[in-house]
Structures are given as C-alpha cells and as structure tokens.
C-alpha cells in the first residue's frame, strides 16, 4: 500500500534518517514527512512508513528502527542504521525509479551499500568515529549534514523542521550523484571492454570519449595495454594507465623528453605535427588531431618497451 506519511523523529537530525528520507521521498513523492515522537505517529499503521524511531524493526509493519535491544545486524555482524534498513528494503525499487537498467540494479545496489550506506550506518551506531578521517573529519558526509542543524540557541520552534527539509535537498544531491556515477561506470565498462577486444594484443586503447577505463582494463586482464587515447572537446588526449587503485605509478610514463613542452617545442622534440601538450609529470599529453595523438602513443610505446641500455 502506498503510504500517506513518512514518519521519523522530531528534534535534531542525523545523516541516517535524512538519507533514508531521500530514498523514500523519491518512491513516495505524494507522502508527507512527519517528524514526531508522539505515540500516535510512531505506532505502525497501513498509512505510513516509520524509520529511525519507534523502537522496532518489522518490515511487514513498515517500521525500521535500530535503537532498540536486539537491533538488526548485517550478515557479517555490522550494525544497521535506519538508512541501511531502508536501503535494504527499498533500495532496489529506488534504483529502478531512478532509471537504472534492470540488469545493473543488483550491482549498483551492492556497490552503493558498501561504499555509501555502510559508512553512514557505522558512524551512526558509533562503530566507527568520523575522527578516523583525521584532518578531513569535518568534511565527512555525516558531519557535513549535521552542520546544517540549527545552532544550540535557536529559539524558533520551526527551525529543526525547516533545517531538515533544507538539508534533505543537499543530501538528495549527494545520493543521486553517487548513483549516477555508479551507473555511468557500468556503461563505461561495456564500452571499454569492446575497445579492449578491438585493441587485441596492442599496447594502445582507443576510446570514443573520456570515461573511467582502469577498472575494465583490470577486470579484462589486459596487461598489454600501456596508454589510452580518446577525443576531448576540441582536441585528443593521451594518458597513461595507473598500476594500482592507489598511488600514481603508471604502467609506462610518457617520454622524458616531452615533459612540460607545448605546441612547437613539443612538435620539434617528438617530430609529430599537431602535438600540443605534455604534462611535466608525464602522465597525460594532448594533440590537435586523432592521427597526432595515435602517433604520439606509438612513440611512447616504443620508448616504454625498449630494452634498458647496457651500462
């Protein structure tokens, strides 16, 4: 049954019920958010979904709290917050409503749960402190969302609700952006996989546009690939491929002689008309045309695979 009310607690808000509200309001846009601790509101009924309040977890009765004794745990023993519970039961429907293709829903659901939902669950339950982020603690999402609460001496009785709804808009933008990025990665993977097939045993991967490419290269086991070429808005880009998810070491650097050069100076050194830029860090270069970019890539490959000189 479609709910008329989405019920969560009144007073100060936290990331978990705020982000839960993002999911539920997309699925049930006609429902009114009620922020209350009054018994008549936090008692299950056919006209409502209750979350982060009420002292019970019963999906059949549509109440999703996690503060009570015997609060729900994930299969690995980690605690749920209301966000995790709402995502567990409504996340797949949310993704379908968001327009994620059916064949990608489960992958995106799992990815978002692990990378976005679980951290919120752990922080809300005190299982992880935001302080683990060190000097970046103030920039973690749960902390940032809580900065939107009214100050302690605010006297307007409507301030909490007003701030909640203002924060909801911001929270929604983060959720939707993260979901969109996850969906885009899956679309990119399909394009990169086809390009890998087209590249065969070569060392250069040509893509139809800029997109995330490393995950697909790793998944395909395409260890032969050293450089990626793709068009940009007004030119073509040549870039290296990182060896690992962390760090900046590449499978192969661009030639040392190109470092920091542009236009005529770069053309003179590499001998390729249309070469326009090479970063001093030798991880990215640019050219005015596709032919020039591919020619630069071929030169970079030759230098990368040359045997080291005998000393």
Secondary structure, DSSP 8 states (H G I E B T S, - for coil): ---SEEEE--SS--HHHHHHHHHHHHHTTTSEEEE---HHHHS--TTEEEES-SS-EEGGGTEE--SSTT--B-TTS-B--HHHHHHHHHHHHHHHHHT--HHHHHHHHHHHIIIIIHHHHHHHTTSS-GGGGGGGGGGSHHHHHHTTS--TT---TTHHHHHHHHHHHHHHHHHHHHHHHHHHHHHHHHHHHHHHHHHTT-SEEEESS----HHHHHHHT-TT--EEEEE-SSSEEEEE-BSSSSS--BSS---GGGTT-BHHHHHHHH--TTEEEE-TTSSEEEESSHHHHHHHHHHHHHHHHS-----
